[in-house]
Structure formats: structure tokens, C-alpha cells
Amino acid sequence: MNTKFKINLIGDRLMIQYIREGVIYAGEDHFIFKSQDGGAGWEEVCRLKTRAKTSFGRLGSRILHSKPLRRLRRNIGIHNMVVLKSGTVLMQFDGIYRYDGNGKYADFIFDFRPHHIIGPLKNGFAVDDRTDNVYFGEYNNSRPYAVRIFRGTDDGRKWEMCYRFPEGRVKHVHSIVPDPYRNRIWVCTGDNDQESGLFYTDDDFQTLELFAGGDQSWRMVSLIPTETALYWGSDAGQDAPSDCRNYLYKWDFGKKQKKQLAYIDKPAYYSTQLRNGAMVIGVTYEPAVRHEVEKSAELWFSTNGEQWEKIVVLPFQPSNRTIGTKYATVCLPLGDGSVNSVFFTPLNVDKYDFKLVCATK
């Protein structure tokens, strides 16, 4: 690890989720917690309301989600979570739950099953702060499929499909990224060369235009917009050709060109930006990758977007969880970038698996 950064363990069994106005949100099992003091203290925000219909089922749910069993199961639980400007919390687990601050339970409000919806990837929710609308795209893993994008309105109460890709155009949506500098929304898709692209909408998905794509450099899981550029890491994973390599990239709007910034070798997944403008990108180890790579997850850091350094290396160690990723992965928060420390949750790594960790200079 880079000696300029201090690594602090914040908590066990906490998946970093979201940051808004300096408040850090993390989840575990069916629970969401928040910290208003940089991770020193935590309080419960809400928990998912059980969908069991019988008293026996409700009792079983209480036992299953009790503290002793949660400690043993180490279940990550809630997959995606965002906080609207109103303070409403939206969560995705077996559908979408909504918590508006009343009581302690989040209500189940949108069932994926009747619509045959495939849920989004981790960090697949997006909040557009201009409207407080929420979006997600399907993370489908079969071909061909007419991938859909869904929109939540009315403080997260109403959900509808707002766009459908032609069947076979993309395999799935990796992420949806609001861009406040251009008043647009970006859509990142994969996976093969023809499916990999960066799309955008300027009219709330009445139309969706291709910005660029057609090769593995435009296959990205996440994206960082700034006033003058876009930053990302490529996601050529274990299904990519053996001679394909991954880099950190910049698209310069002034020069209208793409630039390679750093060689990262392994696929980049999640990213975040800090209050001081620094950027962080997580690199993932996929065991079936077709060329020799270091068996570790990593964090890459830049203060200006031009010079990047590897600040954290986490050796691969399978967790043997039955649900969730089997890759060595560093999960980073969505949100408004209102903190200067790097909060992250690694998975399938030695020492810090499913722990909330903070890196500071």
C-alpha cells in the first residue's frame, strides 16, 4: 500500500453505499445505517419491511435478520441505495423499497417480477439532482435482449420504463451517470466491441444518442464527469481477448480527443470523486482473466486527473459467499462527493473482506 495514505478500519460488515452532504450511508443485510461524523458513530436509518404474509413467516424473518445470525451469515444484503435531495432513501433488494423518515421500516413499492425486470449492477442507481428523478438500467447477462432503462419519479413512489434499446444493441447497462456540467445523463453499456458504448440523453430519455463506442476502451462500468473532461477506466474483463489490456482514460471536450492516462491491466469497476476534486477508481481481479495479472483488487488515486497512482493493493481471497460477486472488488460510494476521505468496502480480499475502510492522507 502507498505509505502516503493511512488505512483505517471503520466497521465490520458494512457495505458503503452513498454520501450526501457529508453523511455516510452503509448497508448490511436488510439494514441501512448512517454516520454524520466521518464513520466514528453509526445509527440505524431503516430496515426493509418483511414481505412474509403469515405470522410464522414474520417470526422466521425476525430470527433470520437478528444480530447473532447476521454476524454468522455475513450477508451483504441491500444491493443498491441512494438518497434523494428530499432525504427519502431508495433501496434495491428483491425490488425497490422506499423510506421517507416515518417509522423504522422501508416499504416495498416496486416489484420487478410482474414486469420481468432484471435488476441493475452494483452502483446502478442514479439520482439526477436537477429533478430528483432516479434511474437504473437492466444488467442482463444473456443475448439477445432488449435492455430497458427505468425512471422513478414523485419522490421515488412511481416507476416506469423510459427507454428500451433495440434487441441485441447492448448486452446490458453498466451505469447511468448524471452530468451537472452539461445538463445531460450518460449511459455506459457493454460488453463486446459492438455493445460497448457511451450514450447520452439531453431530454430525459425521449432520445438516446451514441457519443462514442465500438471497442473495449469504451467499455466502462462507471464514469467521472468534470467541467472539462470525462474520466474512466476500461472494463475488458475475463471475456475479453487475451491481448486486450485496460487503461485509465480521459475524454477532453476542448480537444475532442481520448487520451490514455495510466496502465491498470485489470478491469476498472467503481469510481468516485472527493470534495477537493480528487478522483478514485477501483480495479478488480477476475480469476478467469486470459492473461497473467496480479491477484488483487486495487485503488487508484489522482488529485488532478492527469497523474494517477496505485494507493491500495488488496490480495485476492475468496469469501465463499453464495450470493454476490466472486471477484476481488473495491466498492466505492455514489453521491455528491462531499467528503475528502476515501471510504470503500472490499469484497473477496484478504483482511478487509466486507469491512468499511477509510483511506486518508
N, C-alpha and C positions, 0 to 999 in steps of 0.2 A: 504493500500500500504506500501511497505517497506520504512522506513524512510531514509535508506541509499541512496536511489535513488531520484533524483529530476525530476519531470514530467513537461515538458514544452510543451505548445501548439504551434505548428509551423504554422498551417494553417487550415482553414475550407475547406471542400470539396476537399480533396487531398488524393488519394489512392497511398500509397507508392508502387513503382514498382521495381526499380533496383538501384544498386550502382556500379559505376566503377570509379576507380582512384580518389576516394573521392567525385565524383559528384553524387548528389542525384537526382533521377528521380521519378516523381509522375504524376498521371493522374487524369483527371476529365472530364466526358462526352467524347467528341471527341478530347480532347487536352492533350498534354504531355508537362510538364514543368520540368525545372531543376534548381538546386541550387548548386553553387560552393563555398558557404560559410557556410555550415552547416545548411541551412534552413533559414537564415536571409533574403536573397533576392532570387527572382524567376524570370525566364524568360521563355517565350514560346519557345519550341523546334519545335513543328509542330502540325498540326491538321489533322484529317482524311479528305481526299477529298470526297465530296459528290458523291454518286452513282446515284443521280437523273438525268434523261435523258432530262427533259424539263426545260424551264426557270421558269415555275411555281413551279416545284418541287425543283429547286435550291433555289428559293426565300424562300420557306417553310422551307428548311433545315437551311438557314441562320437565320431565325426568331427563329426556334426551338432551335438552339445552341447559341443564343445570351446570353449575360451575365445575363439580368434580368430573362429570362426563365430558364436558367441553375441554378440560385440561388433558384428558386422556385421548380424545379424538383428534384434537388439533385441526379442526375443520375450518378452513378459510371462510366458507360461507358466502356472504353477500359479494356478488361479482363486480357490480358497478354501483357507484354512488356519487351524486352531485348535490350541490346546494344552490338554490336559486337566490336571486337578489332579495326576494321576499323573506328568505330564511327557510322556506319549505325544503325538505330533504326528500330526494327521489332515489330509490334503490332498485336494483335488478337482481332477482334471485331466480325463482321459478315463474317469473313475470315481473311486473313493476309494482312497487309499493310506494306509498306517499305518507309523509309525516309533516303535519303543519304546526306542531308545537303543542297540540292538545293531548293530554294523557301521556302514556308511555309506549303505545303501540302504533306501528305504521300499518296503514290499511292497504290491502291488496286491491289495486284499481284497474290493472290491465293484464288480462290473461293471454299469453301467446298462443296457447293450444288451439282455440277455435279458428284462428287465422293462419295456423301452420307457420308461425313466425320462428325463425332461427335467431337466437339472441346475438348480441354483439360481442366482439372481442373485449378483453380487459381494457379499460380506459376508452371504451367505445361510445360512451355518452358524451354529448357536447352541449353546453349551455351558451346560448347567444345572449350576452348581457344587454344588447340593444332592445330585445323583445322579451327576454326571459323564456323564450322557447327552448325546448330540449330536443335533441336529435340522436338517432342511432341508426346504423346500417347493419344488415344481416352479415354474420360471419359464417357463411356456408362453406362446406368442405366437399361438395360433390358438384360435378359438372354434367350437363349444362343446367343452369338455374337462373331464373330472372330475379336477381338480387334486388331487395327493396330497402328504401330508407323511410323511417317513421319519424313523425313530429309530435311532440307533446306541447299542448297549449293550456290556457286557463289555469296557470299555476300548477301545471302537471296533472290536471284532472282529466283532460281529453287527449286521446291519441288517435292518429290516423296515418295512413300511408301518404307520403308526399312526393315520392319518386320511385320509379321502377326502371332498372336497367334492362335493356333488351336481353333476352335469354342468351347466355354464352358470352356476353360482352366482358364481364368480370367474373372471377371466381367468388370474391367476397369483398366486403368493405373492411378495411383495417381501422380507420378512424375518420371522424369528422371534426374539423378544426375551424372555429370562428376566427376571423382575421379582422381585428378592430382598426387596423391601419388602412385597409382597403374596403371596409364595409362589405365583406364577402365571406362566404363559407367554403372551405376547402374539403374535398373528399379524397381520401387516399385508398387505392384499391390494389389488389394483387390477384394471381401470383405469377403466372408465366409472363413472358415478354409482352404478349399482346394484351394481357389482362392488367398489367401493371401501369398505373397512371395516376396523375394528379388532376382532379377535376375541380371545378368551382361553380358556384351559383351566386349571382348578384340580385336575384329576385325570389329568394326563399323557395327554391326548387321548382318554380314554374318551368325553368330551363336548367340544364346542367351541361357545362362546356368542358371539353378536354383542354387542359393547359399544356401538358406535355406527358409523354409516356413512350412505351414501346420497347423498353429494355429494363434490365434489373436495377439500374441506377435510380429509376423512378418507382421502384417497389419499396415503399416506406410504410412503417407501422404508425409513426407519429411525425409531427411537423411543428417547428417553432417559427411563427411569423414575427418579423421585426419591422421597423419603419422602412427599411431599405432593402430587405432581403428575406429569404426563406432558408431555414437550416434543417437538415435531416441526416439520418444515417440509413444506408440501404439495408434491405432485408432479404438478401439472397441466402436462403437457408439450405437445409439438407436436401431439398428437392431441386435445387439449382444445379447447373452443370458443374463438374468438378473444377473447371478452370475459372469459375466466377468468383470474384473477390468483392469484399464490402469496404466502403469508404464513408466518411462524413462529407456532406456536400453543402454547397451554398448556391442559391439562385440569386443573382444580383439583378434587381429590377432596373437600375440605371444602365448597366452594361448589357442587359438582356442575355446573360450567359450563365451557364452552370460551371462551378469550379470544385475540384476535388480539394478537400482540406486536410484529411488525415486518413491513413490506412488503419482500419479496425479489424479486418479479416472476418470476424464473426458478424452475424446479423444484429442490427440495432432494433430495439423494440420501443421502449417508452422514453419520453423526454419531458423536460420541464424547464422553466425559466424562473430565475430568482428576482427579488425586488431590485437588486442592484444591476440587473441586466445580464448577469452571468447565466450560462446555459449548461444543462446537464443532459447527457444521453446515456441510456443503459444498453449494454451489449450482452447478448445471450449466447449460451453454449447449447447447441442442438447435437445430441450424441451421434446421430446418424449422418452428420455432415460428411461430404465426399472428399475432403482433403484434411490434412493434419492441422489441427489448431490446438491452442492451449485450452484445457478442460476447465474453464472458469467463466463466471459472469463478471462483468466489469462496469465501472462508471467512468465516463469521460467528461471532462470539465473544461469550459472556456470562459474567460472573462469578457472577450470581445467578439467571439465567433470566428476568429481567424486562426488563433493558436489554440490547439487542443492538447490536453494531457490526460493520461490514464491515472485516476486518483484512488481507485479501489479495485482490487482483484479478489474474487471470492471463489475458491476451488469448488468444483462440482461434487456434490454428494446427494444421491437420490434420497428423497424423503419417504418414498413408498406410499404416499397418499394415493388413494384410489380415485379421487376426483381432483381435476386440475392439471396444470402443466407438469410435464416430466422433465422440462428443460431447466438449466441453471439460469435464472432470470432475476433481474432487478426491477421491481415495481416502483414507479415514481408517481407523485400525485398530479391530478388535474387541478385546475383552479386559477386564481388570479395572480399567482406569483408574488404574494405579499410577505414572504419571509426571505431571509438571506442565508439560511442553513439548508443543507440538502437532506431531506427526510426520504427514506426509502425502506422497502421491505424486500429482502432477497428470498427466493424460493429455490429449493433443491441445491443448497450450498452447505459447505461445512461451517459450523459455528453459529451462523446467523439465520438459519432457515426459519422463515415465518416469524421474524422478530422485527420490530420497528427500530431503525437505526438512524442516527443523525451524523452527518459529516460537516465539520466546521473548520475554518482556517484559524 
